[in-house]
Amino acid sequence: MDVFAVEGLPEVQPGDDVAALVDEQVDLRPDDVVCVASTIVSKAEGRQADLDDYEAGERARSIAERVGAAADEEKDPRFAQAVIDASEELLIDFPIMLAVTPFGHITVNAGIDRSNIPDADLLLLPEDPGASAQALHDRLDARVVVTDTSGRPFRYGQRGVALGWAGLPAARDWRGEHDREGKELTATVQAVVDELAAAANLVTGEGDGGTPVAVVRDWEFGAHEGSDDLFRKPEDDIVRRALTAWEDTA
């Protein structure tokens, strides 16, 4: 397997054709996996916003006051309102805002970015990353994963994760297969789109790198059953239930 960043991409503007920009810089193969940072998808889809676009409500003001007091610094309640507006639900709002996005991803601050946005204060996640991935897949004739970076419970640091994908299943389902001793696997489902996103993030980097697209080449899904279940359903998610119960008693 080979993973390489796509060099030479310009700063993406609202309305830009991301597929055409990528196609100009790299000769893709049908079995490639093109990992595209959600930031450039959002920029092309016009998901920029300014803090002045938001009028902070009572909950947003309360969140900003509590978080600011804990951090000993002033927090802008308009940002809290932006997070609330971009969320289906806030699982907790202190000491962080842990948000459920409309497409099922759970992340801090609803994934709103505040860096590398030349003409705006905020960059929201794509409205429907799955649809965005499908549109890129149709144009590029290659498998596509729309990626973001996200923190992890119980560990320091961030890693790449998948928000949307097209042309491949989200996961390899190993259940029903056997290990070397002949024991049947009953629980193993491998989230390959997250692993591909993490591999891509190793070469695209963070900060001012300016390489938001990576290609994974010579990787095969293999002869496994596939699954598109990636985001846990609320009734199956014991961590989500525990957080909700904790928030209710906080």
CORGI-V964681 format. One record per residue. N is the residue number from 0. NEAR is the number of other ideal C-beta (glycine too) atoms within 10 Angstrom. Layout:
# CORGI-V964681
((N NEAR) (N NEAR))
This chain:
# CORGI-V964681
((0 10) (1 9) (2 19) (3 15) (4 19) (5 21) (6 10) (7 10) (8 18) (9 11) (10 11) (11 19) (12 13) (13 13) (14 9) (15 15) (16 12) (17 22) (18 20) (19 10) (20 17) (21 23) (22 16) (23 12) (24 13) (25 19) (26 7) (27 18) (28 11) (29 9) (30 15) (31 21) (32 26) (33 27) (34 30) (35 29) (36 23) (37 29) (38 21) (39 24) (40 26) (41 26) (42 27) (43 20) (44 22) (45 13) (46 22) (47 19) (48 18) (49 13) (50 16) (51 8) (52 14) (53 21) (54 9) (55 19) (56 14) (57 8) (58 14) (59 24) (60 15) (61 15) (62 24) (63 19) (64 14) (65 15) (66 19) (67 15) (68 11) (69 11) (70 10) (71 6) (72 8) (73 10) (74 18) (75 15) (76 23) (77 19) (78 22) (79 27) (80 21) (81 24) (82 23) (83 20) (84 15) (85 20) (86 22) (87 12) (88 14) (89 19) (90 20) (91 14) (92 21) (93 14) (94 10) (95 14) (96 22) (97 22) (98 23) (99 18) (100 21) (101 13) (102 16) (103 15) (104 21) (105 21) (106 20) (107 13) (108 18) (109 23) (110 24) (111 23) (112 19) (113 12) (114 9) (115 16) (116 17) (117 8) (118 10) (119 17) (120 18) (121 21) (122 20) (123 22) (124 27) (125 25) (126 16) (127 16) (128 27) (129 18) (130 15) (131 24) (132 28) (133 17) (134 18) (135 24) (136 20) (137 12) (138 15) (139 22) (140 13) (141 23) (142 24) (143 27) (144 31) (145 29) (146 31) (147 24) (148 20) (149 17) (150 14) (151 10) (152 5) (153 4) (154 8) (155 6) (156 7) (157 14) (158 16) (159 23) (160 23) (161 26) (162 30) (163 29) (164 27) (165 21) (166 20) (167 21) (168 17) (169 21) (170 22) (171 21) (172 16) (173 18) (174 14) (175 11) (176 13) (177 10) (178 10) (179 5) (180 5) (181 6) (182 8) (183 10) (184 13) (185 8) (186 6) (187 13) (188 18) (189 15) (190 17) (191 24) (192 28) (193 20) (194 19) (195 25) (196 30) (197 18) (198 19) (199 27) (200 21) (201 12) (202 17) (203 24) (204 13) (205 10) (206 7) (207 7) (208 11) (209 14) (210 16) (211 24) (212 24) (213 26) (214 21) (215 23) (216 14) (217 10) (218 18) (219 7) (220 14) (221 10) (222 7) (223 17) (224 13) (225 14) (226 16) (227 12) (228 13) (229 20) (230 15) (231 13) (232 9) (233 12) (234 8) (235 9) (236 15) (237 9) (238 11) (239 18) (240 13) (241 11) (242 15) (243 14) (244 10) (245 11) (246 14) (247 7) (248 5) (249 8))
